[in-house]
Structures are given as structure tokens and as C-alpha cells.
Amino acid sequence: MNRIFKTIVCWTFLALAVRVGSAGVVVLQNWTPIKIDYVLSHADGQQSRQSIASSDVASIPATESIVVTLGEGPAARNYQLNLNSIHYFGIRNGIPELVHLKLPGVDSKVEATARPPVQASPPGQPRPAEGIYKIPVAILIDSADPRVQTIWEKRVRKRLAEANDIFEHHCRVRFDLVKVGNWTSDPAIRSFDQSLMEFAQKVRPTPARLAIGFTSHYEWIRGEMHLGGTHGALASHILIRESPGQVSEPERLEVLVHELGHFLGAAHTSDKSSVMRPMLGDRKSAAKTFRIGFDAPDTLIMCLVAEEMRSRHIWHPSALSPVAKNAVRGAYMALAQTIPQDPVSTSSIESLGPPPVLAAAAAGPSPEIINGARHVVLAVVRAARENQQLPVRLKDPRAPVWRTNDELTTYYVRRAAVAARQLPPHVGPSAFLLGLGVAMDDSNFVHDKLALQDVWQKIEPNDQRQTRLLLLGTPTMLKRHSVTRHFTISAALVVLSGPQGAEAAGLGKEILDSRSGEGFSFADLCADMAGVMFATHVRDENISLQDVAARFQIEDYVPKMEGLADDLPWDTFLKQYGEAGSENFQRQRADLFHRILALPAYRAPENPKKKT
């Protein structure tokens, strides 16, 4: 009865996630040195004249696509902008234009025409602003701070009020101060990460949603990464350095805004004018002309997260509705590509994974998907049989010959995709991934695991497996057979346990290998992660089966493995990288992740440049 109840709860949660959260946003940023005037038209016919200052960002809440018109009369240009999209104002040949930032995995188009939209009513004043969403916060100063409470409280209240003006402008959010107090830190702790953990353990935010702590145990070091910290989007605690010294209030304000941005989901960016640049304390904000504000991708993220906090009371990024999650993931991937090696991008994307309760309630693939996967496996077996019948070489260079190595893998993947395209659209992607994983599996690691054995054998009984293994050959990726196996099996596991579960299984296998004498391989782990990324995009239909069938190339989906450590015994792995949760290991994992993001299949187009 308990299991049935959990299943009902999970499906109810999913149904709600699909129905609600339809409100979206369009984000504009002015990359020109001048103010830009434009007319904004909503789907209901209401119009208003708007302007945006140089380098500023505007977020426009909407439930349907909007139209932005630049210029007037016959020269007017009309741009239709989809929900949850980002656009930059630029200048070409002296004429303002809009440039669309394509978010990886998000299908969003911009259309420009010579004629302005039909006006239901003359442009007038802007629509009334959407209601401001207030997030209750508590502020606690370290008891070691030498200042009296009236002094520091006045200063921090003023700082929060200035931060609120910034957030209200970007995403219609204000942080409502409901509690002020002290907390006592341990002066023996000299690690900022440990201090943040201590603060989270000692302080309960109640009645607030978020506790913001200030500590005086650390000197303000310019260029220091940890001027503040939190445990990720929607985490309940933020800790900030508040040591006395010659630090301007704008610099302190910028740190507060940066960390509150992380709370609303913002990630690091390479945009030097954004408050989300990784290294603060660079004196930029002390300049009178500097605008403390956010970049466009982070503004999109914060707007969507805040809206779902308002409408659905979400508690974790993984609870975002599918539409919002898709856009947020695309924005994270666009940001990640601008800062290789930055661990915040990696952890932000990971945070969008399914909540543990949903993953645990998965009941396995449906009979339709099982039957579809069988169809895919049989297609690969037919392809293998046909390949075995081809000659090794022919005089005619155009005639097909026996395929081996990387060419053989490409051949199998394409044939599997062709077979999956014959299935119903709601079955094809999952059946393709699951069937390809079974068809490429010539090991016993997955086949013999009790939790997966039943699924594997439903798709391919043991007698059929033996026939396939005789015909399969040795398909490779990057001339390594193990890469093929890791890539395709990890892709299949995404169907069964989600992206996080699939990657965890790959990591667990490498740890077992290192303990049993085979050694830990970062190349195999990279192949696992590449397979997870591939499967996630295929499952979410960001990569179509038609494209895979027609154009799949290994180098588009699997990064080069040069420089990756292989065959590491457990003791060596621990000495060099530490446990799987250590900073050294996560840094190495982030490197693998960014190698994958840089591949042609996932690479976003370069950001448009300023045009003057």
C-alpha cells in the first residue's frame, strides 16, 4: 500500500508540473553604447513604448510570444520573440537590430519583417508591473563582530534595500527582512567551506526562507573566490565575509547580490560587467559609472526560478516544470561554455536532475518501450549480419566493404536510429537508447546485475544474445572498444534511472575496477558522461532520431581522451584525487563535462559582439 501511495504521489506531482508553470519571460539586453527605444506588443494586442539603457537588461513576463518593433514607418522592423528566450540589441550599419542567443537544446526562433505588427491600440504606457514576489530572509551577524548591533544592522539593512532594487528590476523579486540576530561561530575553523557548513548546522532560518550570515573570521582578500558562499540554488543558507577594513559599500553590496543571485539559480558568467563574474573584489563596483546588475542568461534563470517559487512553491531546482527546466538548462549550458573549468556551471546543471522521490518511484520501462527496444536490437543484429557478408576490399571504391572499428559503431548507431524512427514518437527515443545499449553490450557488468537483468533479458533472451555476440564484431569509438560500451550502456541507463543514476552507475563501476585491480579510468568515465549527455538530449528530443540516422558521427558526441588518466589503482586514485566528493575529483569531473559541452553536437553559437 505504501508503494502504491508513493507512486500516486509521484504521478500527481508530474501531472501538476506539466499543467502549471506556463508563465514565461523574454529577456533583452542592450549591447549598444546608446539608449534603444522600441514598441512592445503582447499577444492580447496591448502595446507600450519602452526604452533600455546601454548595457541594461529588461525582463518581460509573458504567457505567449511577444513582438518588439524597432524604428517607425516603412523602415520599422518587427521581431517575434518566443517565450523563455534571450535577445541582444546591436547596431548594424547604423541601424538597431535584435540578435537572438540560441540556448543549447532550446528551439526558439526570431523572425524579423519589414512591416510593423497590426496595432490593436496605439502604443501607450507600459503595462502595470507584475506583482513583486517577496522572499522572507533572516540576517545574522557573527557575535565576534566588534561593532554594536545598531551600527551594523543599519548598514546591512541599507545594503539589502539596495540589493532589492536590483532584483526587482531584473526579476520582480524582493527579499523581505523578517528576522535580525547574531550567531556564534567557532574561531578555530579556518576553512570557509567548513564555516558555511557550521552556519547551516547552527542556524535555523525560521520564520524566514533564507538565512544570510555574516562572519568576521576572514580577512577580505581581493581576488579571493570565497567572499561569500552557499550550497546552491534555493539552498537555505548564505554566508558572507564581513571583516572590517578598507572595503567600499558598493563592493560589499556586489557580494551580497552575487550570493542572492546564486540562491535564485544564477551561475557564473564570463561577462565582466555582470555581478555573476566568478571573481569579485576587483574594484569594478567602486567606480561611479559601474552598474551592478546581471547578464541576460542569469536574468532568464532567476525570472523562471522566482516565478515557480511564487506559483508552485518549489523547494529545489529539480522541481521546476519541464518547460522552465528546459530553458534553465539551456541557459546554464550557454554560461558553462563561456567559462571552462568552472564547477558552478556543472553543479547547476546537475541540480536540475529528478528529485530523489521521483527517481526512486520509477517502475521501469513500459511494455511499449521494451518491445521497441527489441525492435532496435534486432535491427542492429540484421546490420551486423549484413556487414559480415561484405568483402574485405573491392576494386570499386564506391562499393560497400566490411566495416570495422569506428566506422562499424557509426553504422550500428545509424541503423538503430532508423529502426527507432519506425516506432511511435512517444516510444522511439527511449527504445532507441535502451535497445542500442543492449545491442552494444558484450560484457556481463550490466547483464548480470539483479536490478537490471530482468529488463535486459526481456529485451534480449540469452539465446539471442549469444547469436548477436557472434555477429557483432568489435565496434569502437575513438578506436577504443571500451568507450563504445560505456557510452551506449550509460545512454541506456538514462532511460532506466535518469541522468544522475546513470552517471552514478558509471562512477561506481570505475571505483570497483580500481579496487579489483583493473584501475580507475577517466577515459571510461568521460565516455559514461558523454553517453548520459547524448541520451538526455535524445530523450528530450533536442537531438532528433532523424539527425542521428542521417548524420551521426562519433567525434560530434565523444570528446578526445588525450591526457586522461587510465588504470589507476585505488590507492593512487585516492592520493591524487581523493574521494568522489572531493574538490580535486570534482575539478577533474568538471573538465570532462566541459570537454563534452564543447563538442559540435552541444556547442552554442558564439555570443553576438557589440556592433557600432
N, C-alpha and C positions, 0 to 999 in steps of 0.2 A: 504493500500500500504506500509506503514511504517513497519508493522508487517511482511509482505512478504519479504521486503528488509532485515530485521534483520535475518529472517530465512535463506535466501540465503547466507548472510554473514557468519552465524554460520556454515552452512554445508560446505561452501567453506573453512573455517578455519579448520574444521575437516578433510576434504579431504587432504589439504596441510599437516596437522600434520601427516597423515598416510604415505604420499609419501616421505616426506623429513625427515632428521634427522637419516638416516640409518647408518651413520658413528658411530663406537663404539670404545671401548677401552678394553684392558686386563691389569689388574694391578697385579704386582708381588711385594712381599716384602720378604726380606731376614731375616729370624728369626734365622739364624745361626751365630756363632761368627767369621766366615771366609768369604772371598770373594767367590762367586759362579760364575763359568764360564758355559755358555750354548750356544747352537746354536738356533737361532730364524729363523723359516721358515714361510713365508707368503703363502697365497693360490695361488699366481701367480708364485710360485717357487723360488722367491728371498730369499736368506739366508744370515745371518750375524752372526758373533761371538760376543757375548755380555758378560758382567760381571756386577755383582751387589754387592756392598759392604755390609758388615754386617749392619743390621737394616735399610738399604736404601730401597726406593720404586722406582719401574720403571713402567711407564705407556706406553703402546704400542698401538698407534692408529691403527685401522684396520677396514675393512668392512666385513670381513669374519673371521671364526675361524683361529687361528694360531697354530703352533706346536713348542713346546720347547723340545729340546733334551739335556739330561744330560748324561755325560760320552761319551766314544768313543768305537768303535769296537763292538764286540759281547755283551758287557755289557751295551751298550747305552740304555737309556730308553726314549721313545717318548711320550710326553703328548700333546694331542689335547685340546686346550683351547677355549671355546666359547666366543663370544663377550660379553662384559659387565660382566665379571667375575673376581673374586679375588682369588689369589693363593699365598701360602706361601712356601718358601724354608725351608726345615728342613733337619735333618740328622737322618737316621735310620741305626743302625749297621754300622756306619762309612761311609754310602753311602748317598749322597744328594738325596732328593726326593722333589716332589711338592705335597702340600696338598691344597685341594680346600676348600674355605669358601663358604658354601651353604647360599645364601641370601634368607631370607624368601619370599616365593611367586615367586621366580625366578627359572625356570627349566634350570639348567646349569650343564653339566656333564664334567668330566675329565676322559680321558682314557689314560692308560699307557701300552705300549707294549715293548717287549724286543728288537725289531729291530728299528733302526733309520728310519726316513722317506726317501723316494726316493729323491735324490738330483738332482734338475734341473740344478744347477750350484754349483761349490764349494763355501763354506762359505767365504764371503769376508768382506768388510767394512759394517758398519750399513747403512741402508737407509738414505738418506738425511732427516733431521728433518722436520717435518711438519711446515708450516708457523706459526710464532708466532702471536697470536691474541692480539692486543693492545686495552686496555680499557682506555679511557681518564678519568683522575681524576683531581680534584682541591684540593689543600691543603690550609687550612685556620687556622691560629693560633689566639688564644684568644688575644684580644687587651690588656688584663691585664697582659700578659706575660712580665716580666721585661727585657728580652733580646732584643737586637736590631735585626732587621729583617735579616741582613746579617749573623748573627751567627746562629739563629735558622733555617733559610732557608737552609744553608749549611748542618746542621746536619740532617734535615728532608729529604733533597734530597738524602743524603748518605744512610739513613735508608731505603728509598723507593727503591733505587737501589739494596740494599742487599735483600730486600723482593722480588724484581722482579726476582733475580737469583733463589730463592727458588720456586717461582711459575712457572717459565719457566721450571725448572727441573721436576716438578710434573705434570703440565697440559698445558704446552706450552702457557702460558699467561704472559703478562707484563702489568703493569699499567703505562700508559703514562701521565706524568705530563704536563698539558696544562694551568694551572692557579694557581697562588700563591697569597695569600692575607691575610687579617685579618677579624675577625668577633668580634662583641661586645656582650658579654654575660651579663646576669643580675646577679650581685653578691648576690642578695637576694635569688636566687634559690639554695637550698642546696640538692636537690634530683637529682641524676644523671639521672634518667629516665626523669625528667622534663627538665633537661638541654639538653638531646638529642632531646626532642620534640621542645625545643626552637631553637636549632640549625637548625633543619629541617624546621621550620617555617620562620626563618630569612634568611637563605642562599639558594640561587638557584644554583645548580651545573653548569648550562650553562656556557660555551660550553662543559663541562665535562659530563660524565655519572654518576659519583660518586663524592660526596663532602666528604673529610676527614677533620674533625675538631679536633683541639687540645684545651683543656681547662686547665686553671691554677687554677681553683677554688677548686680543690680537692687534698688533700694530697694522695700520693701513699701509700696505706696500704697493706702490704704483706698479701696474703690470701684473699684479697678483691675480690668479684665476679665482680664488675663493674670497672675494669681497662680500659675498653672500651665497646662500645655497638653499636648496630644497630637494625633496626626493622625487620630483616630477610633477606633471600636470595634475591639478586637483588634489595634491597632497595637502595634509592638514597643517604643516609647519614650515615656516621660513625663518632662517637665522641670518643676521646681517652684522658685519663688523661695525662697531660704533666707538672705536677708540678715539680719545681726544687727540687733536693735532691740527696742523695747518691744512685742513681739507675743506674745500668750499661746500656750501649747501647745495649748489647745483650738482656737484659730483655725488654727494650723498643721496640726493633725490634720484639721480640716474640709477644708482644701485638698487634702490627700493623699487623703482619702476621695472627694472630688469627682472628682478625676482618675482614681482607680482605678474609680470608677463609670462614667466615660466609657469606660474600657478594656472594661468588661463590657457596653457598649452604652447606658448611661443617657444621657438627653438632658436639656436644661434644662426647668424647670417654673416655673410662677408660684406654686406652693405655698411660702410664705415660711418654713415650718417644715422644708422639705426641704433636704438638703445639696446638691441639684442646682439650687437657685436660681442664676440667672446671676451675680449679683454677691455675692461673699463679702467678707470683711474688714469686715463691718458690725457686729462685736462681739456678734452674737447668741449665738455659741457660747461666749463668755466667761462668760455667765450660768450659774449653778449649776443652774438649773431647765431649761436648754435641752437637748433630746435630739438628738444628732447622728444622723440617720437619713434614710432615703429615703422618698419618696412611693410610693403604690401602683403607678402605671403604670411607673415606673422599676424597682420591685421585680420586677414581672412580666417586664420585658425582661431584667434581669440573671439571673433564675432560668432563663429559657429559653436564653439565650446560654451560661450556665455549664453547663447540662445537656448541651447539644450539644457543648461543648468536652470534657466528660467522656466522652460516649458515642460521639461521631463525630470528635473531634479537629479540629473546623472551624478554619479559619485566617482566615476573612473572613465578615462578616455575610451576604454574598450566598450563602454555602454552607449557611445554615440550611435545615432541612427545610421543605417547603411549609406544614405546619400551624403550626410555630413562626414562620415568616416572616410568615404572615398575622396572627397575634396581635401580633407585634412591630410590624409596620407599623401596625396599628390603634392600639396604644399610642403610637407616635410621632405619629400624626395627632391623637390626643386631646391630647397635650402641645403640639403645634405650634399648635393652635387657642387655647391659653391664652397664648401669647407671640408675637404677630405680630412680624415682622421678625427673629426670632432665627434666625441662619444654621445653628445646630447642628441644629435640627429638620429643615431642608431637607436638609442633608448626611447626616443619619442615615437618612432615608427613601431617599435616593439610594443609600446604601451597600447596600441590600437588593437592588439590581439584579442581573442574572445575572452570574456570573464571566465574564471575557473569553473563556475557553476554550469555554464553553458557547455564548456568542453567536456566536463565530467558526465553530462547528461546525454552525450551523443550516443545514438543507438546503432551506429554502423550504417553502411550504405544501403540504400533501398534495393529491392529486387530488380527494379529497372536499371539501376546503375551497375549491379552485379552482372546482369545479362548483357548490358552494353560493354562492360569490361571484357567479358568473354569474347564478344564480337571483335574487339580490338586485338586481343591476344591471338585469336585465330587469323586475323589479317596479317599480323607480324609473322606468324608461322608460315602462312602462304608465301609471304615475301621472302622468308628465309629459304623455303623450298625452291622457289624460282631462282634465287641467287645461286644456290648450289648447282643448278643445272646450266649455268652460264660458263662459257670457256674462260680460261685464264687470260688469254690475249687473242686479238684478232687483227688482221691487216687493216680492216676498215676502222679508222679512229672514231667514227660516229656510232659504231655498233656497241651495244652494252656488253660489258665483261664482268667477270666475277668481282664483287665488291668486298673490300676488307677494311679494317681499322675505322678511321673517322668517317670515311665515305659510307661504310656499312651502317654506322649509327644514324647518320643523316637519312639514309634510305629507310630504315626502320621507323624513325620518328615521323617522317612524312607519310609513310603508308598507314601508320597508326592514326594519324590525324585525318587522313582521307576516310578511313573506316568510321571514325567517330563522327564525322560530318553527316553520315547516313542516319544517325540516331536523332531522336527528338532534341530540340535545342536545350531543354532543361536537363537532359541526360548526358549529351555529348561531351562537354568539357570534363566532368568528373570521371566518366567512363574512359575517356582518353588517358587521363593521368593515372588512374588506377590500373587500367589494362597495360599501359606502357611499363609501369613499374614491375608488374608481374612478368611481362614478356622479357624484360631485360635482366631479371633476377636469376642468376645461375649460382647463387650461394645459398647457404642454409640459415643465414643470420635472421632473416625475416620469416622465412618459410617455417622454421621450427619454433618460433615464439608462440606460446599458447594464446596470447591475446590477439594475434594476427593470423594464426594458422588457419582458423576456420574461414576467414574471408579469402585468403589466398587459395585454399582448396575448393571453395565454392566457385571461384573464377576458373581455376585450372586443376582438375584432379591429377593425382600423382602419375597415372599412366600417360596422360597427355603432356605432363611436364617433362618426362623422360624423352619423349619424341622431340619436343621443342629444343631441349638441350643438345640433341644430336645434330640438329639443323642450324642452330643459332650462329655458330662461329664465334669470333672474338670482336664484337663491336667496341670501339674505343672513342673517347673524347680527348682531344689533345694528345693522342697516341697513348693514352693510359686507359686500360680496361676498368680499373677501379673507379675512375672518375665517372664513367658511364653508369656503373652500378649505383654509386652514391647519388648521382644526380637524379636518376629516374626513380629510384626507390623513395628518396626523400620527397619527390614530387607526388608520388602515390600516397605517402603518409599524410600529406596535407589534406587529402580527401577524408582520411580516417580520423585524424586527431588535430587538424588545424595547423597553421604555420609554426606556432610555438612548440606544439607537441612534436612535430616532425623534426624541427631543429634540435630539440632536446634529445630525441632518439639518436640522431647522428652524433651529437656530442657524447652521449653515453656510450656509444659503440667505440669511439676513439679512446675514451678513458679505459674501457675494458681491454682494448687492444694494447694500450700502454702497460697495463698491469699484467697481461698474459704473455708478453714477450714480442708481440708484433710491432708495438710502438705507436705513439700518437702521431697522426698525420694532419697537418694543417691544410695540405692539398685536398685530402678527402673531406675535411670539414668545410672547406671552401666549395667543393662540389655539392655537398649537402645543402649549404645555404643558397647556392645558385639554383638548385632544384626547387627549393622552397619558394624562392622569388618567382621562378618561371611558373610554378603551379598556381601561386596566388594570382598572378596576372591572367592565366588561362581560366581559372575557376571564376574570377570576377569579370571575365570577358573583356579585359583590357588588351589581351592578345587573342586574336580570333583563330579558330581551328583552320579557317581558310588560309590565313597567313602562314601558319605552321606547315600546312600541307604543301604550300607552293614555294615557300622561301626559307624554311628553317635552315640555319647554318650554325654550327657549333660555336664559332667564335663570336656570334651575336649574343649568346646566352651563358657562356662559360668563360671566366677570365683566365688569363695566363697564370701559370702556377710558379713561375720563376721566383726564387728567393724564399719559398715557403718551406718551413722545417718539416721533415718526414722522419718516421721511425724513431721517435723519441721515447726512451724508456720512462716509466712513471717517475722515478727519482729525478731524472734530468728535466722532465716536464715541470715538476713542482719547483725545482731550483730556478729554472729560467722564467716561468710564467706564474707560478703559484696556483692556488685553487681556481676553479672555473669562475668564481665570482670576484677574483682579484682584479685590481686596476691594470696590472700588466697583461693578464689574459684578455680583459675587455678591450684594451687598446689594440691587441692583435686581432681580435674579432672585428673591431670597427674597421680595421684595414681591409679585411676580407669583404666586409659589407660594402665599403666604398669602391673596391675593385668591381664588384658586381653592378653597383649603380652606374658606373662609368661605361658599361657595355652598350653597344648600339641599340639593343632592344629596350633599354630603360633610360638612355641619356636624353635629358630635356634639351630643347634648343637653347642656344646661348641667349642670355638676357639681352634685350634690346639696349643699345647705347643711347646716350643723350645725343640729340641732333639739334644743332643750332644753325 
